[in-house]
Amino acid sequence: MLSIGAVAIAAGVTPRVVRYYEQSGLLTSERTTGGQRRYPESAIERVEFIQHLIRAGLTTDVIRDQLSCVNSRIATPDTIAKLAAQREFIAQRAAELNRMEQRLGELIDSAQATLVTADA
């Protein structure tokens, strides 16, 4: 079992983020007799996964709703439909980011073509 600090360091977040995920129902811990949180090794991967989903644009509420099927290993047709909708949301977001990357590339190319150097 790992301390909150160990999970945070391994997952690349702060202990505050780990605590927030637990308060939000995204993560669970056991408590020592002294009241300290202890997490299984799998908590590291879970925190990293949550971070990826948040960066993709999902909210903690959506993640909590969808992760319930991961925890229970039971998926209903409704859960599958919701997961598919989230996958589509992420795909649309990825396409939007790709378009923005292309536009920034064009802007960089244009700026480089008109670049005035100090020697000129």
N, C-alpha and C positions, 0 to 999 in steps of 0.2 A: 504494500500500500504506500502511496506517495502523499507527501504534504502538498498543500495548495501552491507553495512556492516552487516545488519541484515540477509540478504539472505546468505551471505558468512558464517557467524557464524552458522546459522541453518543447512546449507548444509555441513559444515565441510571443507570449502575451503577458499581461500583468496579472498579479493575483486578484486585482479588482475585477478583471474581465472574467476570470474563473468563478469568482463569487457571484457576479451578475448572472452568468449562465446557470449557476445552481439556483439562484433565486427565481430565475425565469422558467425553471422546470426543464432545462435543457441538459442538465448534468446532475448526478447524484453523488453523495459522499456518505461515508460512515463517520461517526464521531468517536474520538477516543474518550476515555473516562475524564480527561481534562478538557473536553469540549473541542479539541482540534479536529479539523476536517482531514479525512484520509480518503484518497481516490485510488481506484484500480489503475493499473498501467494503461488500460484501454482508454482512460480519460484523455490522455494526450492526443491520440488519434481523433477522438470525438471533438475536442476543442479545435483542432486543426480543420476538421470537416465543417464545423459550424462557422469558422472564420471564412472558409472558402465560399460557403453559401451566402454569408452576409456580404462579402465582396462582390458576389454575383448579383446582389440586389434584393435578396430575400430578407424579410423581417424576422425577428426572433419569434414572433407569434406564429408565422407561417412555418418556420423551422420546427417549433415545438409541436405543432399540429401534425406535421409530416413525420417527425422522428418517432412518434408513438408507434408507428408500424415497424420501425426498425427495432425498437425495444421489444415489442411483443412478438415479432416475427409473424404477425397476422395482418394481411392486407385485404381490405374489402374492395368491391368495385368502386366505391366512392373514393377510397384512399388512392387507388390506382389512377383514377381520373384526376384527382388533385395533384398527384405527383407528375402526371403527364402535363398538366397545365403549368406547373412550375418549370418543368424541362423546357416547354415552349417559351416561357418568359425568359429563361436564361439564354436560349437560342436567339431570341430577338435582341436581347441585350448584347450578345456577342456580335451579331451582325451590325448593330449600331456602333459598337466600339471599332469594328473593322472598317466601317465607313469613315469614322473619325480619324483613324490611323492613316487611311489613304489620303484624306483631305489635308492632314498635317504634313504628310510626305510631299504632296503637291505644293503646299505653301513653302516648305523648306527648299524644294527644288527651285521655285520661283525666286525666293529670296537669294539663293546662292547665285542664280543667273544675273541678278542685278547688284551683287555685292560690290561695294566700292572699298578697295583696300587702302591702307594708309600710304602706300607707295604711289598711288595714282595722283 
